[in-house]
Amino acid sequence: MIDDFMDILSKMVDVELVLQDFGIGVRYAYCAVKGKEVSVGLSYVLWEDLSMVGVAKKPSLRNIKKLAASTNMLDRVMCIAFANALSQYLIWVKGEVGCLIKEQNFIDFVAGKIKRGDKIVVIGNMIPLVEKLKKVAKKVYVFERNPILRAFGANSDCFEYRYLEECDVLIASGSILVNDMVDPIVRFTSGARARYIVGPTAQLHPDILTNFFDAVGSTRVIDVDKAIEVVKLGGGRKELEKVCRDYVAIKE
């Protein structure tokens, strides 16, 4: 499915964009593309899957689909960061987006859609979001690939399929774009009342994502130089908040 996403996105880009800068930090990777303005795309780095993968290839429109199909996790990280940069340029510089987009904290947005009796499955232990959900919903099941982050009450992601088919609401981290889990997760949650994809890595164009998710909650880089510096210095979501603005996109 990610290969198809990249194919769709590459056809949407009809401007001459230059890959100005790119890099992989400890927690996030970034790509900056330049046209009339500079736009930055982010991608979470799944470091637990990086053993023996070598180095990433430089992303381009020519090889974006190939990188999306790669089993080298660094290639996939750079692919999503690049695709997100292109998407952000289309949204905020070109204004080419059919979804309704508004600046809003996506944690508050998602929490506001939950009913008390909902069975919620969260893919990726996004701790601030999970803590808020547990105050609203009766059943919140959290699954996480990173064994260190499981220390905060999450289950191994190998068990998530036991719960996906029965959930009322799915909330998935944008990292599922990187680890190629969109297809099975969407398939297993066909009966869910709502599906959301959230986080900095979910910057991919919402006109693509809302074909599979009811809403997209992500973040727009406002201060390009400082955001890149944060990534280079090992910063994560908390540090990026200072140089970004959250938004929510819903299909009209």
PADOBA-183821 format. One line per field, with one value per atom (N, C-alpha, C): residue in three letters; y, z, x; atom name. Coordinates in steps of 0.2 Angstrom, whole numbers, always signed. Layout:
PADOBA-183821
residuo = [ALA_...]
north = [Y_...]
up = [Z_...]
east = [X_...]
atomo = [CA_...]
***
This chain:
PADOBA-183821
residuo = [MET_MET_MET_ILE_ILE_ILE_ASP_ASP_ASP_ASP_ASP_ASP_PHE_PHE_PHE_MET_MET_MET_ASP_ASP_ASP_ILE_ILE_ILE_LEU_LEU_LEU_SER_SER_SER_LYS_LYS_LYS_MET_MET_MET_VAL_VAL_VAL_ASP_ASP_ASP_VAL_VAL_VAL_GLU_GLU_GLU_LEU_LEU_LEU_VAL_VAL_VAL_LEU_LEU_LEU_GLN_GLN_GLN_ASP_ASP_ASP_PHE_PHE_PHE_GLY_GLY_GLY_ILE_ILE_ILE_GLY_GLY_GLY_VAL_VAL_VAL_ARG_ARG_ARG_TYR_TYR_TYR_ALA_ALA_ALA_TYR_TYR_TYR_CYS_CYS_CYS_ALA_ALA_ALA_VAL_VAL_VAL_LYS_LYS_LYS_GLY_GLY_GLY_LYS_LYS_LYS_GLU_GLU_GLU_VAL_VAL_VAL_SER_SER_SER_VAL_VAL_VAL_GLY_GLY_GLY_LEU_LEU_LEU_SER_SER_SER_TYR_TYR_TYR_VAL_VAL_VAL_LEU_LEU_LEU_TRP_TRP_TRP_GLU_GLU_GLU_ASP_ASP_ASP_LEU_LEU_LEU_SER_SER_SER_MET_MET_MET_VAL_VAL_VAL_GLY_GLY_GLY_VAL_VAL_VAL_ALA_ALA_ALA_LYS_LYS_LYS_LYS_LYS_LYS_PRO_PRO_PRO_SER_SER_SER_LEU_LEU_LEU_ARG_ARG_ARG_ASN_ASN_ASN_ILE_ILE_ILE_LYS_LYS_LYS_LYS_LYS_LYS_LEU_LEU_LEU_ALA_ALA_ALA_ALA_ALA_ALA_SER_SER_SER_THR_THR_THR_ASN_ASN_ASN_MET_MET_MET_LEU_LEU_LEU_ASP_ASP_ASP_ARG_ARG_ARG_VAL_VAL_VAL_MET_MET_MET_CYS_CYS_CYS_ILE_ILE_ILE_ALA_ALA_ALA_PHE_PHE_PHE_ALA_ALA_ALA_ASN_ASN_ASN_ALA_ALA_ALA_LEU_LEU_LEU_SER_SER_SER_GLN_GLN_GLN_TYR_TYR_TYR_LEU_LEU_LEU_ILE_ILE_ILE_TRP_TRP_TRP_VAL_VAL_VAL_LYS_LYS_LYS_GLY_GLY_GLY_GLU_GLU_GLU_VAL_VAL_VAL_GLY_GLY_GLY_CYS_CYS_CYS_LEU_LEU_LEU_ILE_ILE_ILE_LYS_LYS_LYS_GLU_GLU_GLU_GLN_GLN_GLN_ASN_ASN_ASN_PHE_PHE_PHE_ILE_ILE_ILE_ASP_ASP_ASP_PHE_PHE_PHE_VAL_VAL_VAL_ALA_ALA_ALA_GLY_GLY_GLY_LYS_LYS_LYS_ILE_ILE_ILE_LYS_LYS_LYS_ARG_ARG_ARG_GLY_GLY_GLY_ASP_ASP_ASP_LYS_LYS_LYS_ILE_ILE_ILE_VAL_VAL_VAL_VAL_VAL_VAL_ILE_ILE_ILE_GLY_GLY_GLY_ASN_ASN_ASN_MET_MET_MET_ILE_ILE_ILE_PRO_PRO_PRO_LEU_LEU_LEU_VAL_VAL_VAL_GLU_GLU_GLU_LYS_LYS_LYS_LEU_LEU_LEU_LYS_LYS_LYS_LYS_LYS_LYS_VAL_VAL_VAL_ALA_ALA_ALA_LYS_LYS_LYS_LYS_LYS_LYS_VAL_VAL_VAL_TYR_TYR_TYR_VAL_VAL_VAL_PHE_PHE_PHE_GLU_GLU_GLU_ARG_ARG_ARG_ASN_ASN_ASN_PRO_PRO_PRO_ILE_ILE_ILE_LEU_LEU_LEU_ARG_ARG_ARG_ALA_ALA_ALA_PHE_PHE_PHE_GLY_GLY_GLY_ALA_ALA_ALA_ASN_ASN_ASN_SER_SER_SER_ASP_ASP_ASP_CYS_CYS_CYS_PHE_PHE_PHE_GLU_GLU_GLU_TYR_TYR_TYR_ARG_ARG_ARG_TYR_TYR_TYR_LEU_LEU_LEU_GLU_GLU_GLU_GLU_GLU_GLU_CYS_CYS_CYS_ASP_ASP_ASP_VAL_VAL_VAL_LEU_LEU_LEU_ILE_ILE_ILE_ALA_ALA_ALA_SER_SER_SER_GLY_GLY_GLY_SER_SER_SER_ILE_ILE_ILE_LEU_LEU_LEU_VAL_VAL_VAL_ASN_ASN_ASN_ASP_ASP_ASP_MET_MET_MET_VAL_VAL_VAL_ASP_ASP_ASP_PRO_PRO_PRO_ILE_ILE_ILE_VAL_VAL_VAL_ARG_ARG_ARG_PHE_PHE_PHE_THR_THR_THR_SER_SER_SER_GLY_GLY_GLY_ALA_ALA_ALA_ARG_ARG_ARG_ALA_ALA_ALA_ARG_ARG_ARG_TYR_TYR_TYR_ILE_ILE_ILE_VAL_VAL_VAL_GLY_GLY_GLY_PRO_PRO_PRO_THR_THR_THR_ALA_ALA_ALA_GLN_GLN_GLN_LEU_LEU_LEU_HIS_HIS_HIS_PRO_PRO_PRO_ASP_ASP_ASP_ILE_ILE_ILE_LEU_LEU_LEU_THR_THR_THR_ASN_ASN_ASN_PHE_PHE_PHE_PHE_PHE_PHE_ASP_ASP_ASP_ALA_ALA_ALA_VAL_VAL_VAL_GLY_GLY_GLY_SER_SER_SER_THR_THR_THR_ARG_ARG_ARG_VAL_VAL_VAL_ILE_ILE_ILE_ASP_ASP_ASP_VAL_VAL_VAL_ASP_ASP_ASP_LYS_LYS_LYS_ALA_ALA_ALA_ILE_ILE_ILE_GLU_GLU_GLU_VAL_VAL_VAL_VAL_VAL_VAL_LYS_LYS_LYS_LEU_LEU_LEU_GLY_GLY_GLY_GLY_GLY_GLY_GLY_GLY_GLY_ARG_ARG_ARG_LYS_LYS_LYS_GLU_GLU_GLU_LEU_LEU_LEU_GLU_GLU_GLU_LYS_LYS_LYS_VAL_VAL_VAL_CYS_CYS_CYS_ARG_ARG_ARG_ASP_ASP_ASP_TYR_TYR_TYR_VAL_VAL_VAL_ALA_ALA_ALA_ILE_ILE_ILE_LYS_LYS_LYS_GLU_GLU_GLU]
north = [-6_+0_+6_+6_+12_+14_+8_+9_+13_+12_+15_+22_+23_+30_+35_+32_+36_+37_+32_+33_+39_+39_+44_+51_+51_+58_+60_+56_+58_+61_+59_+62_+69_+70_+76_+82_+80_+85_+87_+93_+96_+102_+103_+109_+107_+111_+109_+111_+105_+106_+103_+106_+104_+101_+95_+92_+96_+101_+105_+102_+98_+95_+89_+85_+79_+76_+72_+69_+64_+60_+55_+56_+58_+59_+53_+54_+48_+46_+51_+49_+51_+56_+58_+59_+58_+60_+66_+69_+75_+76_+79_+81_+88_+92_+99_+100_+102_+103_+110_+113_+120_+122_+126_+129_+136_+139_+146_+147_+141_+141_+135_+134_+128_+124_+118_+114_+108_+106_+100_+94_+89_+82_+79_+75_+72_+64_+60_+53_+50_+46_+43_+38_+37_+32_+26_+20_+14_+11_+13_+11_+4_+1_-6_-11_-8_-12_-10_-7_-4_-9_-14_-18_-21_-20_-23_-20_-14_-12_-7_-6_-1_+6_+10_+17_+18_+24_+25_+28_+27_+30_+37_+42_+49_+48_+51_+51_+56_+54_+58_+56_+60_+57_+51_+51_+45_+38_+39_+32_+31_+36_+36_+30_+27_+21_+15_+15_+9_+10_+16_+16_+14_+15_+13_+5_+2_-5_-9_-5_-7_-11_-16_-19_-16_-11_-7_-2_-2_+2_+10_+11_+18_+20_+16_+18_+21_+17_+18_+24_+25_+31_+38_+37_+43_+44_+39_+39_+43_+41_+44_+52_+53_+60_+64_+61_+65_+66_+60_+61_+66_+66_+71_+78_+79_+86_+88_+84_+85_+87_+83_+84_+90_+92_+98_+104_+104_+109_+110_+104_+104_+107_+106_+108_+115_+117_+124_+129_+127_+132_+133_+127_+127_+127_+125_+125_+120_+115_+109_+104_+105_+100_+100_+94_+94_+93_+91_+90_+97_+96_+102_+101_+107_+107_+113_+111_+116_+115_+121_+120_+118_+112_+110_+104_+104_+99_+92_+88_+81_+77_+78_+74_+76_+82_+85_+83_+83_+81_+74_+69_+62_+61_+63_+62_+64_+70_+72_+68_+63_+59_+52_+51_+45_+44_+39_+37_+33_+34_+30_+23_+20_+12_+10_+14_+12_+7_+3_-1_+2_+4_+8_+4_+4_+1_+6_+7_+12_+8_+10_+7_+12_+11_+15_+19_+18_+20_+28_+31_+39_+41_+41_+42_+47_+54_+59_+58_+55_+53_+48_+42_+37_+39_+43_+45_+49_+53_+57_+52_+47_+42_+38_+36_+32_+36_+42_+46_+47_+45_+46_+39_+34_+27_+22_+17_+12_+7_+5_+0_+3_+4_+6_+1_-2_-7_-4_-4_+0_-6_-5_-9_-6_-8_-5_-10_-8_-12_-11_-5_-4_-6_-11_-14_-9_-4_+1_+5_+7_+10_+6_+0_-5_-4_-2_-1_+4_+8_+12_+9_+3_+0_-3_-3_-6_-13_-16_-23_-24_-29_-31_-30_-27_-27_-33_-39_-45_-48_-44_-46_-42_-37_-32_-35_-40_-43_-46_-48_-51_-46_-39_-34_-30_-30_-25_-26_-32_-34_-32_-31_-30_-23_-19_-12_-7_-2_+3_+8_+10_+15_+13_+15_+13_+20_+21_+26_+24_+25_+23_+28_+27_+32_+32_+38_+38_+33_+30_+26_+20_+18_+13_+14_+20_+21_+19_+19_+17_+10_+6_-1_-5_-2_-6_-9_-7_-10_-7_-2_+1_-4_-8_-13_-18_-22_-26_-23_-17_-14_-11_-8_-6_-12_-18_-24_-26_-27_-30_-25_-19_-14_-12_-16_-14_-13_-15_-14_-9_-5_+0_+6_+9_+15_+21_+21_+27_+24_+27_+26_+32_+33_+39_+38_+42_+41_+48_+48_+54_+54_+60_+61_+64_+66_+70_+66_+59_+55_+55_+57_+57_+63_+66_+72_+71_+64_+62_+66_+67_+71_+68_+72_+69_+67_+70_+68_+60_+58_+51_+47_+49_+46_+45_+50_+50_+45_+42_+36_+30_+30_+24_+26_+32_+35_+40_+41_+46_+53_+53_+60_+59_+64_+64_+69_+68_+73_+73_+78_+79_+86_+87_+94_+97_+104_+108_+111_+110_+114_+121_+125_+132_+136_+134_+136_+131_+131_+126_+125_+130_+130_+127_+129_+126_+119_+117_+110_+106_+108_+103_+103_+108_+108_+103_+103_+99_+92_+90_+83_+81_+85_+84_+83_+86_+86_+80_+76_+70_+72_+77_+79_+75_+74_+71_+75_+72_+75_+81_+80_+85_+92_+91_+96_+100_+95_+98_+102_+101_+105_+112_+114_+122_+125_+121_+124_+122_+119_+116_+118_+117_+118_+112_+109_+104_+105_+101_+102_+95_+96_+90_+91_+85_+85_+80_+82_+78_+78_+73_+73_+76_+81_+85_+81]
up = [+0_+0_+0_+4_+4_-3_-7_-14_-18_-17_-20_-18_-12_-9_-12_-13_-16_-23_-27_-34_-35_-30_-30_-29_-24_-22_-27_-31_-36_-42_-43_-48_-46_-40_-37_-37_-38_-37_-44_-46_-53_-53_-48_-47_-47_-48_-48_-41_-37_-30_-29_-26_-25_-18_-17_-11_-8_-3_+0_+5_+10_+15_+18_+21_+23_+28_+33_+38_+43_+46_+51_+58_+62_+69_+74_+80_+85_+85_+85_+85_+79_+75_+69_+63_+58_+51_+48_+44_+41_+34_+30_+23_+22_+19_+17_+10_+7_+0_-1_-7_-8_-15_-15_-21_-20_-19_-18_-10_-6_+1_+2_+9_+11_+15_+14_+18_+21_+27_+30_+32_+30_+32_+37_+42_+47_+47_+50_+50_+56_+60_+66_+64_+68_+66_+71_+68_+72_+73_+78_+78_+80_+83_+85_+79_+73_+67_+62_+65_+61_+60_+64_+64_+57_+55_+49_+42_+42_+36_+32_+34_+30_+30_+25_+25_+20_+21_+17_+10_+5_-1_-1_-5_-5_-9_-6_-9_-15_-20_-25_-28_-32_-35_-40_-42_-47_-43_-37_-33_-27_-26_-20_-20_-25_-25_-23_-26_-24_-17_-14_-7_-2_-5_-1_-1_-6_-6_-3_-1_+2_+9_+10_+17_+21_+18_+22_+26_+33_+37_+36_+35_+34_+27_+22_+16_+17_+21_+22_+26_+31_+35_+30_+26_+22_+17_+14_+10_+13_+19_+22_+24_+26_+27_+21_+15_+9_+7_+7_+5_+9_+15_+20_+18_+16_+14_+8_+3_-3_-1_+3_+5_+9_+13_+17_+12_+7_+2_-2_-4_-8_-3_+3_+8_+9_+12_+15_+10_+5_+0_-6_-9_-15_-13_-7_-6_-9_-11_-15_-10_-8_-3_-3_-3_-3_+3_+8_+15_+19_+24_+28_+33_+34_+38_+43_+50_+55_+60_+62_+67_+74_+76_+83_+85_+92_+95_+94_+90_+88_+94_+100_+106_+108_+109_+111_+106_+99_+94_+95_+95_+96_+102_+108_+114_+114_+111_+110_+106_+102_+98_+102_+108_+111_+115_+115_+120_+126_+131_+137_+137_+133_+132_+126_+123_+117_+119_+115_+116_+111_+113_+109_+108_+102_+101_+99_+102_+101_+98_+92_+89_+90_+94_+96_+103_+107_+114_+115_+112_+112_+119_+124_+131_+133_+131_+132_+130_+124_+121_+125_+126_+130_+137_+140_+147_+147_+141_+141_+139_+135_+133_+139_+143_+149_+154_+153_+157_+154_+148_+144_+143_+141_+139_+144_+144_+149_+147_+140_+138_+133_+135_+130_+130_+124_+123_+119_+122_+119_+116_+110_+108_+105_+106_+105_+103_+97_+95_+99_+101_+105_+112_+114_+120_+126_+125_+130_+132_+127_+128_+131_+130_+133_+141_+144_+151_+154_+149_+152_+151_+151_+151_+144_+139_+133_+132_+127_+126_+119_+118_+112_+106_+101_+95_+92_+94_+91_+93_+98_+101_+98_+94_+92_+88_+84_+80_+84_+90_+95_+96_+96_+98_+92_+86_+81_+78_+77_+74_+78_+85_+90_+92_+90_+92_+89_+93_+91_+88_+90_+88_+87_+82_+81_+81_+84_+84_+83_+77_+75_+74_+76_+75_+68_+66_+59_+57_+62_+61_+57_+57_+53_+45_+43_+37_+35_+40_+40_+40_+45_+46_+41_+37_+32_+35_+40_+43_+42_+37_+35_+33_+28_+25_+30_+34_+38_+44_+46_+51_+48_+42_+39_+38_+36_+35_+41_+46_+52_+56_+54_+58_+53_+49_+44_+48_+54_+57_+62_+63_+68_+66_+71_+70_+67_+70_+68_+68_+63_+63_+62_+66_+66_+65_+61_+61_+63_+68_+71_+72_+74_+75_+70_+71_+66_+60_+60_+54_+50_+52_+48_+44_+42_+38_+31_+29_+22_+20_+13_+11_+13_+17_+20_+14_+8_+3_+1_+3_+2_+8_+14_+20_+22_+20_+22_+18_+13_+10_+14_+20_+24_+31_+33_+40_+40_+46_+46_+47_+50_+51_+52_+51_+51_+56_+61_+66_+65_+63_+62_+64_+62_+64_+58_+58_+52_+55_+52_+54_+53_+58_+57_+56_+61_+61_+58_+51_+48_+51_+52_+54_+61_+66_+73_+73_+69_+68_+66_+61_+59_+64_+67_+73_+78_+80_+85_+83_+77_+75_+75_+73_+73_+80_+84_+91_+95_+92_+95_+98_+96_+99_+97_+101_+99_+98_+99_+99_+103_+109_+114_+112_+110_+108_+101_+97_+91_+92_+97_+98_+98_+100_+101_+94_+89_+82_+77_+79_+75_+77_+73_+75_+73_+78_+76_+72_+68_+63_+63_+61_+60_+53_+49_+43_+42_+40_+39_+32_+29_+22_+22_+18_+17_+14]
east = [+4_+0_+4_+10_+14_+17_+19_+21_+16_+10_+4_+4_+4_+4_+10_+16_+21_+20_+17_+15_+10_+5_+0_+3_+7_+10_+15_+19_+23_+20_+13_+9_+6_+6_+3_+8_+15_+20_+21_+19_+20_+25_+28_+33_+40_+45_+52_+54_+54_+57_+64_+68_+75_+75_+79_+80_+86_+84_+89_+93_+90_+94_+91_+94_+91_+96_+93_+98_+94_+97_+94_+97_+93_+95_+93_+94_+93_+86_+81_+74_+70_+72_+68_+73_+71_+74_+70_+74_+71_+73_+69_+70_+67_+71_+69_+69_+63_+63_+62_+64_+64_+61_+56_+53_+52_+46_+45_+47_+46_+48_+51_+53_+56_+51_+50_+45_+49_+48_+51_+47_+49_+45_+49_+46_+49_+47_+51_+49_+53_+49_+51_+56_+62_+67_+66_+64_+63_+70_+74_+81_+81_+76_+76_+76_+75_+75_+81_+86_+91_+97_+98_+103_+105_+111_+114_+111_+108_+104_+109_+115_+119_+117_+117_+116_+110_+106_+100_+103_+98_+100_+96_+99_+97_+90_+85_+78_+77_+73_+71_+65_+61_+55_+56_+62_+64_+64_+66_+67_+62_+58_+53_+49_+47_+43_+47_+54_+58_+60_+61_+63_+57_+51_+45_+44_+47_+47_+53_+58_+64_+63_+67_+67_+73_+76_+81_+77_+77_+73_+75_+81_+84_+81_+81_+78_+71_+67_+60_+59_+64_+63_+64_+70_+71_+65_+62_+57_+51_+49_+43_+45_+51_+53_+52_+55_+55_+47_+44_+36_+33_+34_+31_+33_+39_+41_+38_+37_+33_+26_+23_+16_+15_+20_+19_+19_+24_+24_+18_+15_+8_+3_+3_-3_-2_+4_+5_+7_+11_+14_+9_+8_+3_-4_-6_-13_-17_-14_-17_-19_-25_-27_-35_-38_-45_-49_-44_-47_-48_-52_-53_-47_-43_-38_-38_-37_-37_-32_-29_-24_-27_-25_-28_-24_-23_-19_-23_-19_-22_-24_-20_-22_-29_-30_-37_-42_-41_-46_-48_-43_-44_-48_-46_-49_-56_-58_-64_-69_-67_-71_-72_-70_-70_-76_-80_-85_-83_-87_-85_-84_-89_-89_-84_-81_-77_-71_-70_-63_-58_-53_-48_-42_-39_-33_-28_-22_-17_-11_-9_-3_+3_+7_+13_+11_+16_+14_+16_+11_+11_+9_+13_+11_+6_+8_+3_-4_-5_-11_-14_-11_-13_-16_-12_-14_-21_-22_-28_-34_-32_-38_-40_-36_-37_-42_-42_-47_-54_-54_-60_-64_-60_-63_-61_-66_-65_-60_-59_-54_-49_-43_-37_-32_-31_-26_-20_-14_-8_-3_-1_+4_+10_+16_+22_+28_+31_+37_+43_+45_+51_+50_+54_+54_+55_+59_+60_+54_+50_+44_+38_+39_+34_+34_+39_+40_+34_+31_+26_+19_+19_+12_+9_+13_+11_+13_+9_+10_+15_+18_+21_+17_+19_+15_+13_+16_+15_+8_+5_-2_-8_-6_-11_-17_-15_-21_-26_-25_-30_-35_-34_-38_-41_-37_-39_-46_-48_-54_-60_-59_-64_-65_-60_-59_-65_-67_-72_-68_-62_-58_-51_-48_-40_-37_-31_-27_-20_-18_-11_-6_+0_+6_+7_+10_+12_+18_+21_+26_+24_+18_+15_+17_+18_+20_+27_+31_+38_+39_+35_+36_+32_+28_+24_+18_+15_+10_+3_+3_-4_-9_-7_-11_-14_-11_-14_-18_-16_-20_-26_-26_-33_-37_-34_-38_-42_-38_-40_-45_-45_-50_-56_-58_-63_-69_-70_-77_-76_-71_-70_-75_-77_-81_-77_-71_-66_-59_-55_-48_-44_-39_-36_-28_-25_-17_-14_-10_-7_+0_+3_+10_+14_+20_+24_+25_+25_+27_+21_+15_+9_+8_+13_+13_+11_+11_+9_+3_+2_-4_-10_-15_-21_-26_-25_-30_-29_-23_-21_-23_-21_-22_-30_-34_-41_-45_-42_-45_-45_-41_-41_-42_-41_-42_-47_-51_-56_-53_-47_-44_-37_-33_-26_-24_-20_-17_-10_-7_+0_+3_+9_+12_+15_+15_+18_+24_+30_+36_+35_+36_+35_+42_+47_+54_+58_+60_+64_+71_+74_+81_+81_+77_+77_+75_+70_+67_+73_+76_+82_+87_+89_+93_+91_+85_+82_+83_+82_+82_+90_+94_+101_+104_+101_+103_+100_+96_+93_+86_+83_+76_+71_+65_+60_+53_+48_+41_+41_+43_+42_+46_+52_+57_+54_+51_+49_+42_+39_+33_+34_+40_+41_+42_+44_+45_+40_+34_+29_+22_+17_+10_+6_+2_-2_-8_-10_-16_-19_-26_-30_-33_-33_-36_-42_-47_-53_-56_-58_-60_-67_-68_-75_-80]
atomo = [N_CA_C_N_CA_C_N_CA_C_N_CA_C_N_CA_C_N_CA_C_N_CA_C_N_CA_C_N_CA_C_N_CA_C_N_CA_C_N_CA_C_N_CA_C_N_CA_C_N_CA_C_N_CA_C_N_CA_C_N_CA_C_N_CA_C_N_CA_C_N_CA_C_N_CA_C_N_CA_C_N_CA_C_N_CA_C_N_CA_C_N_CA_C_N_CA_C_N_CA_C_N_CA_C_N_CA_C_N_CA_C_N_CA_C_N_CA_C_N_CA_C_N_CA_C_N_CA_C_N_CA_C_N_CA_C_N_CA_C_N_CA_C_N_CA_C_N_CA_C_N_CA_C_N_CA_C_N_CA_C_N_CA_C_N_CA_C_N_CA_C_N_CA_C_N_CA_C_N_CA_C_N_CA_C_N_CA_C_N_CA_C_N_CA_C_N_CA_C_N_CA_C_N_CA_C_N_CA_C_N_CA_C_N_CA_C_N_CA_C_N_CA_C_N_CA_C_N_CA_C_N_CA_C_N_CA_C_N_CA_C_N_CA_C_N_CA_C_N_CA_C_N_CA_C_N_CA_C_N_CA_C_N_CA_C_N_CA_C_N_CA_C_N_CA_C_N_CA_C_N_CA_C_N_CA_C_N_CA_C_N_CA_C_N_CA_C_N_CA_C_N_CA_C_N_CA_C_N_CA_C_N_CA_C_N_CA_C_N_CA_C_N_CA_C_N_CA_C_N_CA_C_N_CA_C_N_CA_C_N_CA_C_N_CA_C_N_CA_C_N_CA_C_N_CA_C_N_CA_C_N_CA_C_N_CA_C_N_CA_C_N_CA_C_N_CA_C_N_CA_C_N_CA_C_N_CA_C_N_CA_C_N_CA_C_N_CA_C_N_CA_C_N_CA_C_N_CA_C_N_CA_C_N_CA_C_N_CA_C_N_CA_C_N_CA_C_N_CA_C_N_CA_C_N_CA_C_N_CA_C_N_CA_C_N_CA_C_N_CA_C_N_CA_C_N_CA_C_N_CA_C_N_CA_C_N_CA_C_N_CA_C_N_CA_C_N_CA_C_N_CA_C_N_CA_C_N_CA_C_N_CA_C_N_CA_C_N_CA_C_N_CA_C_N_CA_C_N_CA_C_N_CA_C_N_CA_C_N_CA_C_N_CA_C_N_CA_C_N_CA_C_N_CA_C_N_CA_C_N_CA_C_N_CA_C_N_CA_C_N_CA_C_N_CA_C_N_CA_C_N_CA_C_N_CA_C_N_CA_C_N_CA_C_N_CA_C_N_CA_C_N_CA_C_N_CA_C_N_CA_C_N_CA_C_N_CA_C_N_CA_C_N_CA_C_N_CA_C_N_CA_C_N_CA_C_N_CA_C_N_CA_C_N_CA_C_N_CA_C_N_CA_C_N_CA_C_N_CA_C_N_CA_C_N_CA_C_N_CA_C_N_CA_C_N_CA_C_N_CA_C_N_CA_C_N_CA_C_N_CA_C_N_CA_C_N_CA_C_N_CA_C_N_CA_C_N_CA_C_N_CA_C_N_CA_C_N_CA_C_N_CA_C_N_CA_C_N_CA_C_N_CA_C_N_CA_C_N_CA_C_N_CA_C_N_CA_C_N_CA_C_N_CA_C_N_CA_C_N_CA_C_N_CA_C_N_CA_C_N_CA_C_N_CA_C_N_CA_C_N_CA_C_N_CA_C_N_CA_C_N_CA_C_N_CA_C_N_CA_C_N_CA_C_N_CA_C_N_CA_C_N_CA_C_N_CA_C_N_CA_C_N_CA_C_N_CA_C_N_CA_C_N_CA_C_N_CA_C_N_CA_C_N_CA_C_N_CA_C_N_CA_C_N_CA_C_N_CA_C_N_CA_C_N_CA_C_N_CA_C_N_CA_C_N_CA_C_N_CA_C_N_CA_C_N_CA_C_N_CA_C_N_CA_C_N_CA_C_N_CA_C]
***
